[in-house]
Amino acid sequence: MAKPSGRPIRRRAAAFRTELYLDRAVGTRPANPMPDDVEQLLADHGLVDEYSDRPRCQRNDYLGWINRAKQPATRQKRIEQMLDELRVGGVYMNMEHAPSKRL
């Protein structure tokens, strides 16, 4: 087995239509798709850079968490929490996240 280089290796799994990444920090995990409405909300709120600055594993976790919501109200609440955390900085999934803290 090849040793991870820290650089992502992307491969398309045609049967599952997911991308897999091999990275020291993340391991091999399926990438959650970015819903069109979430992408638009990030742009509308001016939070694209804040989202992009987060580690890939956090971006993937946010999307998976949002996509797993069974009820529309739950999904909306999760989207709003993500937007609030990106806007404020220093918070990730209701936990302190010092690297994203605004100065």
CORVEN-V376030 format. One record per residue. N is the residue number from 1. RES is the residue in one letter. PHI is phi in radians with two decimals (none if undefined). OMEGA is omega in degrees with one decimal (999 if undefined). D_FIRST is the distance of its C-alpha to the first C-alpha in Angstrom with 1 decimal. Layout:
n->N res->RES phi->PHI omega->OMEGA d_first->D_FIRST
n->N res->RES phi->PHI omega->OMEGA d_first->D_FIRST
This chain:
n->1 res->M phi->none omega->-178.5 d_first->0.0
n->2 res->A phi->-1.26 omega->177.7 d_first->3.8
n->3 res->K phi->-1.36 omega->179.3 d_first->6.5
n->4 res->P phi->-1.04 omega->-178.9 d_first->9.1
n->5 res->S phi->-1.63 omega->-174.7 d_first->12.1
n->6 res->G phi->1.56 omega->177.0 d_first->14.7
n->7 res->R phi->-1.71 omega->-176.5 d_first->15.7
n->8 res->P phi->-1.16 omega->172.6 d_first->15.4
n->9 res->I phi->-1.93 omega->-177.1 d_first->13.7
n->10 res->R phi->-1.82 omega->172.0 d_first->16.2
n->11 res->R phi->-2.42 omega->-178.5 d_first->16.0
n->12 res->R phi->-1.63 omega->175.8 d_first->19.0
n->13 res->A phi->-1.67 omega->-172.5 d_first->18.8
n->14 res->A phi->-1.01 omega->-176.9 d_first->22.2
n->15 res->A phi->-1.13 omega->-176.3 d_first->22.9
n->16 res->F phi->-1.91 omega->-179.1 d_first->22.8
n->17 res->R phi->0.89 omega->175.8 d_first->23.8
n->18 res->T phi->-2.21 omega->174.4 d_first->21.5
n->19 res->E phi->-1.82 omega->176.8 d_first->19.2
n->20 res->L phi->-1.93 omega->179.8 d_first->15.9
n->21 res->Y phi->-2.12 omega->174.2 d_first->14.8
n->22 res->L phi->-1.99 omega->-174.8 d_first->11.7
n->23 res->D phi->-2.65 omega->-179.6 d_first->13.5
n->24 res->R phi->-0.98 omega->-175.4 d_first->13.7
n->25 res->A phi->-1.35 omega->-172.1 d_first->17.0
n->26 res->V phi->-1.83 omega->-172.5 d_first->16.6
n->27 res->G phi->1.37 omega->179.2 d_first->13.1
n->28 res->T phi->-1.65 omega->-177.7 d_first->12.9
n->29 res->R phi->-2.42 omega->174.2 d_first->16.5
n->30 res->P phi->-1.22 omega->178.0 d_first->19.0
n->31 res->A phi->-1.45 omega->177.3 d_first->21.4
n->32 res->N phi->-1.38 omega->-178.5 d_first->25.0
n->33 res->P phi->-1.23 omega->176.5 d_first->27.5
n->34 res->M phi->-1.49 omega->177.0 d_first->30.3
n->35 res->P phi->-1.14 omega->-178.7 d_first->33.6
n->36 res->D phi->-1.02 omega->-177.3 d_first->36.3
n->37 res->D phi->-1.19 omega->178.0 d_first->38.8
n->38 res->V phi->-1.19 omega->177.7 d_first->36.5
n->39 res->E phi->-1.03 omega->179.8 d_first->35.8
n->40 res->Q phi->-1.17 omega->179.1 d_first->39.6
n->41 res->L phi->-1.13 omega->176.3 d_first->40.4
n->42 res->L phi->-1.03 omega->179.5 d_first->38.1
n->43 res->A phi->-1.18 omega->-178.4 d_first->40.0
n->44 res->D phi->-1.06 omega->-178.8 d_first->43.4
n->45 res->H phi->-1.60 omega->179.6 d_first->42.9
n->46 res->G phi->1.16 omega->-175.1 d_first->41.7
n->47 res->L phi->-2.00 omega->-179.0 d_first->38.4
n->48 res->V phi->-1.08 omega->-179.5 d_first->35.9
n->49 res->D phi->-1.15 omega->179.4 d_first->35.2
n->50 res->E phi->-1.10 omega->177.2 d_first->35.0
n->51 res->Y phi->-1.14 omega->-178.3 d_first->32.5
n->52 res->S phi->-1.14 omega->-179.8 d_first->30.4
n->53 res->D phi->-1.29 omega->178.8 d_first->30.5
n->54 res->R phi->-1.25 omega->176.7 d_first->28.8
n->55 res->P phi->-1.04 omega->-178.0 d_first->25.1
n->56 res->R phi->-0.96 omega->-179.0 d_first->23.1
n->57 res->C phi->-1.11 omega->178.4 d_first->22.3
n->58 res->Q phi->-1.23 omega->178.2 d_first->26.1
n->59 res->R phi->-1.04 omega->179.8 d_first->27.0
n->60 res->N phi->-1.14 omega->179.0 d_first->24.7
n->61 res->D phi->-1.12 omega->177.7 d_first->26.2
n->62 res->Y phi->-0.99 omega->-176.6 d_first->29.7
n->63 res->L phi->-1.14 omega->177.9 d_first->29.3
n->64 res->G phi->-1.09 omega->180.0 d_first->27.7
n->65 res->W phi->-1.08 omega->178.7 d_first->30.6
n->66 res->I phi->-1.16 omega->-176.3 d_first->33.2
n->67 res->N phi->-1.19 omega->-179.8 d_first->31.9
n->68 res->R phi->-1.44 omega->179.9 d_first->31.9
n->69 res->A phi->-1.10 omega->-179.2 d_first->35.6
n->70 res->K phi->-1.53 omega->-177.9 d_first->37.7
n->71 res->Q phi->-1.84 omega->177.5 d_first->41.1
n->72 res->P phi->-0.98 omega->-179.7 d_first->42.0
n->73 res->A phi->-1.14 omega->177.7 d_first->43.7
n->74 res->T phi->-1.15 omega->179.4 d_first->40.5
n->75 res->R phi->-1.05 omega->179.8 d_first->38.5
n->76 res->Q phi->-1.09 omega->178.8 d_first->41.2
n->77 res->K phi->-1.07 omega->179.7 d_first->41.3
n->78 res->R phi->-1.19 omega->176.9 d_first->37.6
n->79 res->I phi->-1.09 omega->179.8 d_first->37.9
n->80 res->E phi->-1.08 omega->177.6 d_first->40.9
n->81 res->Q phi->-1.11 omega->179.0 d_first->39.0
n->82 res->M phi->-1.06 omega->-179.4 d_first->36.2
n->83 res->L phi->-1.08 omega->178.4 d_first->38.8
n->84 res->D phi->-1.08 omega->-179.3 d_first->40.8
n->85 res->E phi->-1.14 omega->177.5 d_first->37.8
n->86 res->L phi->-1.20 omega->-179.3 d_first->36.9
n->87 res->R phi->-1.13 omega->-176.2 d_first->40.6
n->88 res->V phi->-1.34 omega->-175.4 d_first->41.2
n->89 res->G phi->1.36 omega->177.7 d_first->38.0
n->90 res->G phi->1.35 omega->-179.0 d_first->36.8
n->91 res->V phi->-2.38 omega->175.1 d_first->35.9
n->92 res->Y phi->-2.50 omega->-179.8 d_first->32.9
n->93 res->M phi->0.93 omega->179.9 d_first->33.4
n->94 res->N phi->1.12 omega->176.4 d_first->36.6
n->95 res->M phi->-2.10 omega->177.8 d_first->34.9
n->96 res->E phi->-1.09 omega->178.4 d_first->35.5
n->97 res->H phi->-2.39 omega->-174.4 d_first->33.1
n->98 res->A phi->-0.95 omega->-177.8 d_first->34.3
n->99 res->P phi->-1.05 omega->-178.6 d_first->32.2
n->100 res->S phi->-1.75 omega->-178.4 d_first->34.0
n->101 res->K phi->-1.14 omega->178.1 d_first->37.4
n->102 res->R phi->-1.39 omega->178.9 d_first->40.2
n->103 res->L phi->-1.52 omega->999 d_first->42.2
